[in-house]
Amino acid sequence: MYICMCVFIYMIAVILHHITLLIHFKCDQRLQTLCNCTNFI
């Protein structure tokens, strides 16, 4: 399962950018094929 990878990337993105809305958009757009980021968030 790619859930761990998705969470890892998401957490790193939050730490680097501190913009949850922007990260949510990127996660939904780019990582949608890897896992359901929208469901996790």
N, C-alpha and C positions, 0 to 999 in steps of 0.2 A: 504493500500500500504506500502511496505517495503522501499520505497525510502528514507524516513527520517532516518530510521535506517542505511541504507547503507551510507548516507552522514555523519551521526554522527560518525560511525565507521571509515570512511575514514578520516574525519577531525582529529579525535583523533590520528589515526595512523600517519598522516602527522606531527602533533605536537610532537609526541613521537620520531619518527624516522627521519623526515626531508629528507626522500628518496622517492620521488614521484614515481620513477620507480619501486622500491621494493613494495611499497604500491599498485600500479596499478596491479602488478602481483598477489599479495595476494588477492586483491579485485576481480580480474577476476577469480581467481581459487577457492577461498573459498566462496565468496559471490555471485557467479553466480546464485545459486539456489534462493537466496533471492531477487535479483533485478539485473537490467542491469547496473552494475557499469561502464562498458566500455562505455556505451552510455552517462552516466553522466560525466565521465572524458573525 
